[in-house]
Amino acid sequence: MNPKIELPVSHTFKKEERLCSKKVIEKLFSEGESFLAFPLKVVHLQTKLPGPYPIKAGFTVSKKIFKRAVKRNRIKRLMRETFRLNKQLLPKFSQNTQVAVFFIFIGKELPKFQQMEKAMKKALYKLNEAYSEPDDKA
Protein backbone atom coordinates (compact mmCIF):
# COMPACT_ATOMS: atom_id res chain seq x y z
CA MET A 1 0.00 0.00 0.00
CA ASN A 2 1.22 3.48 -0.84
CA PRO A 3 2.26 5.34 2.34
CA LYS A 4 1.39 8.79 0.86
CA ILE A 5 -2.34 8.08 0.88
CA GLU A 6 -4.15 9.15 4.04
CA LEU A 7 -7.33 7.40 5.04
CA PRO A 8 -10.21 7.97 4.56
CA VAL A 9 -9.97 8.98 0.91
CA SER A 10 -12.89 10.82 -0.62
CA HIS A 11 -13.89 9.19 -3.91
CA THR A 12 -16.22 11.91 -5.13
CA PHE A 13 -16.41 14.04 -8.25
CA LYS A 14 -18.73 16.93 -7.50
CA LYS A 15 -20.17 19.51 -9.88
CA GLU A 16 -17.77 22.10 -8.45
CA GLU A 17 -14.80 19.94 -9.53
CA ARG A 18 -15.91 19.88 -13.19
CA LEU A 19 -14.43 22.29 -15.68
CA CYS A 20 -17.40 24.24 -17.08
CA SER A 21 -16.21 27.81 -17.67
CA LYS A 22 -15.89 28.58 -21.39
CA LYS A 23 -13.30 31.28 -20.67
CA VAL A 24 -11.09 28.88 -18.69
CA ILE A 25 -11.48 26.17 -21.35
CA GLU A 26 -10.49 28.60 -24.13
CA LYS A 27 -7.49 29.76 -22.10
CA LEU A 28 -6.58 26.13 -21.37
CA PHE A 29 -6.48 25.17 -25.05
CA SER A 30 -4.70 28.36 -26.17
CA GLU A 31 -2.03 28.53 -23.43
CA GLY A 32 -1.96 25.08 -21.84
CA GLU A 33 0.59 22.30 -22.14
CA SER A 34 -0.29 18.78 -23.24
CA PHE A 35 1.03 15.23 -23.14
CA LEU A 36 -0.12 11.77 -24.18
CA ALA A 37 -1.00 8.82 -21.98
CA PHE A 38 -2.51 6.71 -24.73
CA PRO A 39 -5.48 6.58 -25.37
CA LEU A 40 -5.74 9.90 -23.52
CA LYS A 41 -4.41 13.31 -24.45
CA VAL A 42 -4.16 15.56 -21.42
CA VAL A 43 -4.15 19.36 -21.64
CA HIS A 44 -3.34 21.20 -18.41
CA LEU A 45 -2.76 24.74 -17.21
CA GLN A 46 -2.07 26.31 -13.85
CA THR A 47 -4.56 29.16 -13.54
CA LYS A 48 -6.96 30.91 -11.18
CA LEU A 49 -10.22 28.99 -11.01
CA PRO A 50 -13.54 29.94 -9.45
CA GLY A 51 -14.22 27.90 -6.34
CA PRO A 52 -12.09 26.28 -3.64
CA TYR A 53 -11.07 23.09 -5.47
CA PRO A 54 -7.40 22.84 -6.49
CA ILE A 55 -8.13 20.92 -9.69
CA LYS A 56 -11.00 21.08 -12.15
CA ALA A 57 -11.32 18.46 -14.86
CA GLY A 58 -13.16 18.17 -18.16
CA PHE A 59 -13.60 15.18 -20.46
CA THR A 60 -14.30 14.86 -24.18
CA VAL A 61 -14.48 12.30 -26.98
CA SER A 62 -14.23 13.04 -30.70
CA LYS A 63 -17.52 13.06 -32.58
CA LYS A 64 -15.55 12.43 -35.77
CA ILE A 65 -14.26 9.06 -34.49
CA PHE A 66 -17.33 7.96 -32.48
CA LYS A 67 -20.46 8.95 -34.39
CA ARG A 68 -22.92 7.51 -31.87
CA ALA A 69 -23.57 9.58 -28.75
CA VAL A 70 -24.09 6.36 -26.77
CA LYS A 71 -20.48 5.33 -27.35
CA ARG A 72 -19.11 8.82 -26.65
CA ASN A 73 -21.08 9.03 -23.41
CA ARG A 74 -19.86 5.58 -22.33
CA ILE A 75 -16.23 6.59 -22.86
CA LYS A 76 -16.72 9.88 -20.98
CA ARG A 77 -18.38 7.98 -18.14
CA LEU A 78 -15.37 5.62 -18.00
CA MET A 79 -12.95 8.57 -17.94
CA ARG A 80 -14.87 10.32 -15.14
CA GLU A 81 -15.09 7.12 -13.11
CA THR A 82 -11.38 6.31 -13.40
CA PHE A 83 -10.52 9.93 -12.54
CA ARG A 84 -12.84 9.84 -9.52
CA LEU A 85 -11.29 6.62 -8.21
CA ASN A 86 -7.67 7.65 -8.76
CA LYS A 87 -7.56 11.42 -8.17
CA GLN A 88 -5.87 10.85 -4.80
CA LEU A 89 -2.70 10.17 -6.86
CA LEU A 90 -2.52 13.90 -7.57
CA PRO A 91 -0.27 16.00 -5.34
CA LYS A 92 -1.59 18.12 -2.51
CA PHE A 93 -1.57 21.55 -4.11
CA SER A 94 -0.60 24.63 -2.15
CA GLN A 95 -3.30 27.13 -1.24
CA ASN A 96 -2.68 29.42 -4.24
CA THR A 97 -2.24 26.68 -6.88
CA GLN A 98 -5.20 25.71 -9.05
CA VAL A 99 -5.00 23.55 -12.16
CA ALA A 100 -7.42 23.14 -15.06
CA VAL A 101 -7.16 19.75 -16.80
CA PHE A 102 -8.91 18.41 -19.89
CA PHE A 103 -8.82 14.71 -20.82
CA ILE A 104 -9.36 13.99 -24.52
CA PHE A 105 -9.93 10.40 -25.67
CA ILE A 106 -7.97 9.84 -28.89
CA GLY A 107 -8.30 6.06 -29.28
CA LYS A 108 -10.13 4.47 -32.21
CA GLU A 109 -12.09 1.76 -30.39
CA LEU A 110 -14.12 1.40 -27.19
CA PRO A 111 -11.80 0.88 -24.21
CA LYS A 112 -12.21 -1.58 -21.37
CA PHE A 113 -12.26 -0.25 -17.80
CA GLN A 114 -8.79 -1.70 -17.05
CA GLN A 115 -7.27 -0.03 -20.11
CA MET A 116 -8.84 3.33 -19.21
CA GLU A 117 -7.74 3.06 -15.58
CA LYS A 118 -4.16 2.28 -16.62
CA ALA A 119 -4.09 5.31 -18.94
CA MET A 120 -5.68 7.56 -16.29
CA LYS A 121 -3.13 6.51 -13.64
CA LYS A 122 -0.31 7.19 -16.10
CA ALA A 123 -1.79 10.63 -16.85
CA LEU A 124 -2.23 11.48 -13.16
CA TYR A 125 1.37 10.45 -12.41
CA LYS A 126 2.58 12.76 -15.20
CA LEU A 127 0.44 15.59 -13.80
CA ASN A 128 1.90 14.83 -10.38
CA GLU A 129 5.43 15.21 -11.79
CA ALA A 130 4.50 18.48 -13.50
CA TYR A 131 3.01 20.15 -10.41
CA SER A 132 4.74 18.59 -7.42
CA GLU A 133 7.22 20.83 -5.69
CA PRO A 134 10.78 19.50 -5.51
CA ASP A 135 11.74 18.33 -2.02
CA ASP A 136 15.43 19.21 -2.43
CA LYS A 137 15.93 22.94 -2.85
CA ALA A 138 19.72 22.76 -2.82
C-alpha positions in Angstrom: 0.0 0.0 0.0 1.2 3.5 -0.8 2.3 5.3 2.3 1.4 8.8 0.9 -2.3 8.1 0.9 -4.1 9.2 4.0 -7.3 7.4 5.0 -10.2 8.0 4.6 -10.0 9.0 0.9 -12.9 10.8 -0.6 -13.9 9.2 -3.9 -16.2 11.9 -5.1 -16.4 14.0 -8.3 -18.7 16.9 -7.5 -20.2 19.5 -9.9 -17.8 22.1 -8.5 -14.8 19.9 -9.5 -15.9 19.9 -13.2 -14.4 22.3 -15.7 -17.4 24.2 -17.1 -16.2 27.8 -17.7 -15.9 28.6 -21.4 -13.3 31.3 -20.7 -11.1 28.9 -18.7 -11.5 26.2 -21.4 -10.5 28.6 -24.1 -7.5 29.8 -22.1 -6.6 26.1 -21.4 -6.5 25.2 -25.1 -4.7 28.4 -26.2 -2.0 28.5 -23.4 -2.0 25.1 -21.8 0.6 22.3 -22.1 -0.3 18.8 -23.2 1.0 15.2 -23.1 -0.1 11.8 -24.2 -1.0 8.8 -22.0 -2.5 6.7 -24.7 -5.5 6.6 -25.4 -5.7 9.9 -23.5 -4.4 13.3 -24.5 -4.2 15.6 -21.4 -4.2 19.4 -21.6 -3.3 21.2 -18.4 -2.8 24.7 -17.2 -2.1 26.3 -13.9 -4.6 29.2 -13.5 -7.0 30.9 -11.2 -10.2 29.0 -11.0 -13.5 29.9 -9.5 -14.2 27.9 -6.3 -12.1 26.3 -3.6 -11.1 23.1 -5.5 -7.4 22.8 -6.5 -8.1 20.9 -9.7 -11.0 21.1 -12.2 -11.3 18.5 -14.9 -13.2 18.2 -18.2 -13.6 15.2 -20.5 -14.3 14.9 -24.2 -14.5 12.3 -27.0 -14.2 13.0 -30.7 -17.5 13.1 -32.6 -15.5 12.4 -35.8 -14.3 9.1 -34.5 -17.3 8.0 -32.5 -20.5 9.0 -34.4 -22.9 7.5 -31.9 -23.6 9.6 -28.7 -24.1 6.4 -26.8 -20.5 5.3 -27.4 -19.1 8.8 -26.6 -21.1 9.0 -23.4 -19.9 5.6 -22.3 -16.2 6.6 -22.9 -16.7 9.9 -21.0 -18.4 8.0 -18.1 -15.4 5.6 -18.0 -12.9 8.6 -17.9 -14.9 10.3 -15.1 -15.1 7.1 -13.1 -11.4 6.3 -13.4 -10.5 9.9 -12.5 -12.8 9.8 -9.5 -11.3 6.6 -8.2 -7.7 7.7 -8.8 -7.6 11.4 -8.2 -5.9 10.8 -4.8 -2.7 10.2 -6.9 -2.5 13.9 -7.6 -0.3 16.0 -5.3 -1.6 18.1 -2.5 -1.6 21.5 -4.1 -0.6 24.6 -2.1 -3.3 27.1 -1.2 -2.7 29.4 -4.2 -2.2 26.7 -6.9 -5.2 25.7 -9.0 -5.0 23.5 -12.2 -7.4 23.1 -15.1 -7.2 19.8 -16.8 -8.9 18.4 -19.9 -8.8 14.7 -20.8 -9.4 14.0 -24.5 -9.9 10.4 -25.7 -8.0 9.8 -28.9 -8.3 6.1 -29.3 -10.1 4.5 -32.2 -12.1 1.8 -30.4 -14.1 1.4 -27.2 -11.8 0.9 -24.2 -12.2 -1.6 -21.4 -12.3 -0.3 -17.8 -8.8 -1.7 -17.0 -7.3 0.0 -20.1 -8.8 3.3 -19.2 -7.7 3.1 -15.6 -4.2 2.3 -16.6 -4.1 5.3 -18.9 -5.7 7.6 -16.3 -3.1 6.5 -13.6 -0.3 7.2 -16.1 -1.8 10.6 -16.9 -2.2 11.5 -13.2 1.4 10.4 -12.4 2.6 12.8 -15.2 0.4 15.6 -13.8 1.9 14.8 -10.4 5.4 15.2 -11.8 4.5 18.5 -13.5 3.0 20.1 -10.4 4.7 18.6 -7.4 7.2 20.8 -5.7 10.8 19.5 -5.5 11.7 18.3 -2.0 15.4 19.2 -2.4 15.9 22.9 -2.8 19.7 22.8 -2.8 
